[in-house]
Amino acid sequence: MTEHITSVRTYVLVFLALMVLTAITVLVAFQDFGAWNDVVALTIAVIKASLVVLFFMHIYHS
């Protein structure tokens, strides 16, 4: 298996995406979506967790 080097730009973009998603999480917490509150929160959480696993745990290139 060859070693893949991820650029700093990729890490910065993932970090910015995580920060935007965190801001969205905070904004959504103050909204009332009725029965959809849990669905919205879990969707955002799954996207954030996927970014962390794929890029920071280097699963994307393995």
C-alpha positions as CSV (number, residue, x, y, z in Angstrom):
1,M,0.0,0.0,0.0
2,T,1.4,3.4,-1.0
3,E,1.5,6.3,1.4
4,H,-0.7,9.2,0.5
5,I,0.2,12.7,1.7
6,T,-2.8,14.9,2.2
7,S,-2.2,18.6,1.6
8,V,-2.6,21.3,4.2
9,R,-5.3,22.9,2.0
10,T,-7.5,19.8,2.4
11,Y,-7.2,19.8,6.2
12,V,-8.0,23.6,6.3
13,L,-11.1,23.0,4.1
14,V,-12.3,20.2,6.2
15,F,-11.7,22.3,9.3
16,L,-13.7,25.1,7.8
17,A,-16.5,22.8,6.9
18,L,-16.6,21.4,10.4
19,M,-16.7,25.0,11.8
20,V,-19.6,25.9,9.4
21,L,-21.5,22.7,10.4
22,T,-20.9,23.5,14.1
23,A,-22.4,27.0,13.6
24,I,-25.4,25.5,11.8
25,T,-25.8,23.1,14.7
26,V,-25.9,26.0,17.1
27,L,-28.4,27.9,15.0
28,V,-30.6,24.8,14.5
29,A,-30.7,24.2,18.2
30,F,-32.7,27.4,18.7
31,Q,-35.2,26.5,16.0
32,D,-38.3,24.4,16.4
33,F,-38.7,21.8,13.7
34,G,-41.2,19.7,15.7
35,A,-40.6,16.0,15.2
36,W,-37.7,16.7,12.8
37,N,-35.4,18.2,15.5
38,D,-33.7,14.9,16.1
39,V,-33.4,14.1,12.4
40,V,-31.8,17.4,11.6
41,A,-29.4,17.1,14.5
42,L,-28.4,13.6,13.7
43,T,-27.9,14.4,10.0
44,I,-25.5,17.2,10.8
45,A,-23.7,15.0,13.4
46,V,-23.3,12.2,10.8
47,I,-21.9,14.6,8.3
48,K,-19.4,15.9,10.8
49,A,-18.4,12.5,12.0
50,S,-17.9,11.3,8.4
51,L,-15.5,14.2,7.7
52,V,-13.5,13.4,10.8
53,V,-13.3,9.7,10.0
54,L,-12.5,10.2,6.3
55,F,-9.9,12.9,6.5
56,F,-8.4,13.1,10.0
57,M,-8.3,9.3,10.5
58,H,-7.0,8.8,6.9
59,I,-9.8,6.4,5.9
60,Y,-10.4,8.3,2.6
61,H,-7.2,7.1,1.0
62,S,-6.9,3.7,2.5
